[in-house]
Amino acid sequence: MAESIQIKTRINGVEGSYRVEPRLHLVDFLRDQLELKTARVSCEHGVCGACTVRLDGEIIRGCLYLAAQADGHDIETIDGVSDTGELRELQRAFHDKNAAQCGFCTPGMLLTAAALLREKPHATREQVREYISGNYCRCTGYHAIVDAVCEVLEQQRQPRAIRA
């Protein structure tokens, strides 16, 4: 068994120092050591998006990233991002459009959709489908998810006075 190493990181806004095995994946660290179960484990090959988290504001696959690599970085899970209120409109649209279904893919979908809103505020429906294509959903067929994201994109394009 490899000797553990010390890392310092901020997770969902809370700074901490942790001991991790050198080859421990970030998603396993979050789930098993910190009990942040909304970071999901599924394919463990980086293709399904269930393990999506943010590293310094950018989405990454937690199953492809080692916990040791998080040393000195900010990590955000859906828990922390939700608590900030940043996802309020997306969460409401997912609820209204029944885009969550079983909920397994929802954390990764929401983080990916938030990145899309930030990076491509004028995305078309087809661009939304392509952007979220790296996140698998077995329940919805993606139509409800795309509807929800497109609804928020449209809301954000409207002047503030109309949105209120």
N, C-alpha and C positions, 0 to 999 in steps of 0.2 A: 504494500500500500504506500502510495506517495505521501510525502510529508506535506502538510497543509501550509498555505501561505496566507499572509495578512493582506486584506484589501480595505481601502477606505472609499466609500461611495455615498452618494445621496440617493435614497430610494423614496420616491413619492414625497420629496421635500424634506425627508429626515436623514440627516447625516449619521453614518455609522461606520464602525470598524468591524470586520468579519474575518473569520478564518474559513478558507475554502480549499478544497482539493484542487490541484493545478488543472485537472482535466474535467472539472465539473461544469456542465453547461449552465448558462445564465438562467434558463427557464427552470431547471431543476433546483438551483439555488433559491430562486424566488419562491417556488412552490414548497420545497421540502424544508429549507432552513427558515424562511421568513413566513411561510404559510399564506402566501399570496396566491391563492388557488385560481384566480381569474386569468393568470398566465397559463394557458392550456398546453398540454403535450399531446401531439397526435402523430404526425408522420415521422418526426425526428430527422427529417431530411431538408427542411427549409422550404418545402413546396406548398404546404397547406395553409399557412398563415395563422394557425391557432395560437402560436407562441409569440405573436407580435407584441413588442413592447417598444418604448422609446428610449433611445440613448442620445443624450444631449439634444433632445428635440426631434430627432430623426427616427423613423420606424426601422426596426431591425427584427430579425428572426432570432428569438432567444435560444432556439435549439442549435443554432450555428455559431453562437457566440459564447465564449467561455466566461465564467464568473470572474476569473482573474483579470480578464481584459476590461472589466468594468471599473477597475481601480482608478480613482480620480474622476470618474464620470458621473453624470446624473442619469438615473434610470427612472422611468415612469411606467407604471402599469395602468390598466384601465381604471383601477381604484383611485389612484392619485389624480389622473386626468379628469375623471368624473367629479371628484371632490372640488375641483377648481371652477366648475360650471362651464368650462369650455365646450363640452359636448352636449349641453342642454338641448339645443335645437335638433341635433342629430338624434339624440335619445328620444325626444318627443316624436320625431318623424318615424323612427324605427317602430315605436309603439303604435302610432296612428296607422301606419301602413302594414302592421303585423309582420315586420321584417325580422323579428328576433326568433320566432318559432321556438326551437328547443333551447337556444341561447349559447350553444357550444362555440360557435364561430363569432358570436357578437362582439366580444372584446377586441379581437383582431380586426374585425370589419369596421368597428367604430374608430379605432386608431388609424386604420388605413384611410377611411373616409375623411377623417379630420385632416390628414396629410393632403389628400386630394383637394379639399376645400381651400387649404392654404396655398398649395402649389398651382392649382389650375382652377381659379374661380370662375372661369368662363367655359368650363368643360361641357361638352355635349353628352348626350345620353350614351352614345357609343364610347366616348372617352372614359366615362364613369365605369362602364362595363369592363373595359380593358384595364383600367387602373386597379380595380378590385379583383381582377381575375386570378391573382395569386393567393386569394383567400377562398378556401373551399367552404361551401355551404351545402349540406345534404338535404336540407328541409325546404327551402324556399324557391329553388330554381332561379334565384337572383332577381327576379322581376320586382318583388317587394322591396328588396334592398336598394336596387337601382332607383326605384320610384322615390324612396325615402331620401336618398342622397340628392337626386335631382330636385326634389322639393326644397331642400335646404339651399342648394345652389341658387335656385330661383328667388328664394326669400332674400338671400344675401345680395342679389343684384338689384333689388328694389331699394329706392331711397328710404332712409331711416324713418321718416315721418309716416310712410305708408305701412311699414312693418309693425309699428306700434299698435 
